[in-house]
Amino acid sequence: MTDTTIREPREEELDRLVDIWLKCSLISHHFIDAHYWQEQKDAMRGLYLPLSENYVAEVEEGIVGFVSMMGDYMAALFIEPEYQRRKIGRSLLLYVKQNREAIHLKVYAKNGDAVNFYKQNGFHISGTGRDEATGEEELFMEWRKKD
């Protein structure tokens, strides 16, 4: 396991988070046209990240992932591809679970790796829907703290 520090990002690091988001989105959401993700880049930097409660995962080499929360809604969890499967995503999840009773998220049904990751970390599918912007099926997933 990689030695990971979890902390809040500094303003000057937001571009790094957008770079991670875009790179991961293009790979994990390969079933959606790349142009769509490119068009979302400014909104991610200027709107979504500033409105979210963000935490970064930092290793010796620098920031390699992040999680964005909006209350109990997980808006984003992305880890650089070369750092996946090193328990960094799990560390970020455990961090945000600490002070919450529940977490909800949406994930594309075709993103099987993410669906499996969330299931392995205590989430279950609570419903389905369709993303209006892409037309893709989404799974609604949730985690609840056990008594």
N, C-alpha and C positions, 0 to 999 in steps of 0.2 A: 504494500500500500504506500502511496506517495504521501509524504508529510505535507498536510494541507492546512492553511490558515484561512478562516472564514471571517470576513469583515465587511463593513459598508464601503462602497466605492467612493473615491474622490471625484469631484466634478470633471477633472481632466482625464479620467479613466473611462468616461461614458463612451467615447469613440471605440475603445477596445471592446466594450460589451456589444456594441452594434456590430463590430467586425465578427465577433464570435457568433452572434445571433444569425447574421447573414450566411456565414460559412456553413453553420450547422443546418440552417433552414434549407439551403440549396441541396445539401446531402440527404438529410432525413425526410425532406418533403419533395423528393425528386419527381413525384407524380403531379406536381403543380409547376406550371411554367415559371422558369427562372425570372422572367421579366416582372412577375407579380411581386416577388421578394425584393427585387431592386427598387420597385416603386414604393415599398413600405419602409425603406431605410430611413428617410427623413422623419416619418411619423414615429418610428421606434426611438430615434435620437431625441426628437423635440417634444414628444407627447407621452408615449408609453413609459419610457424609463424615468423621466422626471416625476410622473404621477405614482410611481410604484415604490414600494419598500424593497430595496435591492441589497443583495449580499453577494460578494464575489468569493470565489475559491482561488486562492493564490498558493502557488508552489514556488520553489526556488527560482524557476525560470520566469515567473510572473503570473498574471491572471490567466486562468485556463477555463473558467466557467463562471456562471452566475445563476441566481434565482431571483425572480421578481414576484412580489406578492402585492395584492390589492386586497387588504383585509384578509379574509380566509380563502381568497381566490388566487391560485397560482397561475399567473399570467405567462410565465416563462421559466424554463429550466434548461440551460444549454451548457454542454461541456465540449471543449475542443475535441474533435474526433480522435486525435492521437493520445488523449488523456482519458478517454472513456474506458470503462471496465477496470478502473483503478479505485473504485469506491468514492470518488470525488462527488458524483451526483448524489450518492447515498448520504454523504456527509452534509451536503447542503440541505437535503430533505430533513434529516434529523435535526438540523439547526432550526429550520423554520417550524418544525413540529413541536418544539419545546414549549412554546407559549401559546399554542392553539389547541382548541378542542376538536377542530375539524379543518380539513383543507379540501377544496373543490378545484377541478381543472377540466379542461377540454383537450382532447388529443385526436388527431386524425386517425381514423380506423385503419388506414393503410400504413401507418407508422408503427408496425408491429414491434420493433425494438423498444419504443417508448411505452407502448401498452404493456408489454411484458415487464419492463423496468418498474412501472408503477404498481403492477400487480404484485411483484416480488417485494415491494416496499409497503404493503398493507392497504393499497387502494383497491376499490372494486368499481365495476361499471354500474352506474346508477341510471343511465338513460342514453339515448342517442339523438342526434340531430343532424342538420346539414348546415355547413358554413355558407352563409349567403355570399360571401366574397369569392369563394373558390368553387362552390358547388359540391365540395367533398363531404363525405359522411364523417361526423365527429362522434366520439364517445365522451360522455360525461362521466367523470370518475370522482370518487370521494374517498377520503380517509377520515376516520373518527378515532379519537383517543379512547382507549379502553380504560374502564374503571379499575 
